[in-house]
Amino acid sequence: MTTTLYERVHRLAEKQGLSDFDLSLKLGLSRNAVYSWQKSSPKTETLEKVAEFFSVSTDYLLGRSDFSSSTQNESSYTDDNLTEFFKAETEGMSDDEIAILEKEWKDYLVIRKRMMRGE
């Protein structure tokens, strides 16, 4: 399921205990600016301001990357990154679908470890 710019910004704001309105004020934007991103994207300057505020990349906000940091790549996953990635990718899935995905992921990791050891 694709996550929109608004959904990513909204989720980041919630993590900091901010409403859309609060975030708009903190960024010096109009009262309903963040809310309006459900229908249209902000200007580049505003997008950069939001990315800087949350210390994330603009690519993350735009959904071009699932890595919130502009310097992260696949080899720099941490437990927190994996949790964030998993939550984002399973949004909207049923509990049964998530359980299947978890099992497949665990099976993949076992196979991958064996391959890396040359087994």
BELRAPE-V360125 format. One line per field, one symbol per residue. ss: DSSP state (~ for helix, > for strand, _ for the rest). phi: phi as a letter, one per 30 degrees, with the letter a starting at -180 (. if undefined). psi: psi as a letter, one per 20 degrees, with the letter a starting at -180 (. if undefined). Layout:
# BELRAPE-V360125
ss=???
phi=???
psi=???
This chain:
# BELRAPE-V360125
ss=____~~~~~~~~~~~____~~~~~~~______~~~~_______~~~~~~~~~~~___~~~~~___________~~~__~~~~~~~~~~~~____~~~~~~~~~~~~~~~~~~~~~~~__
phi=.dcdeedddedddeecicdedededddicdecededddcbdddeddedddddechbddddddidbccdcdcdbddcdceddddddddddceidddddddddddddddddddddddddid
psi=ppprggggggggghhjkqrgggggghikrqhjgghiihhqqrqghgghgggggilrqhhghijiqjphpiiqahikprgggggggggghjpiqrhgggggggghgggghgggggghik.
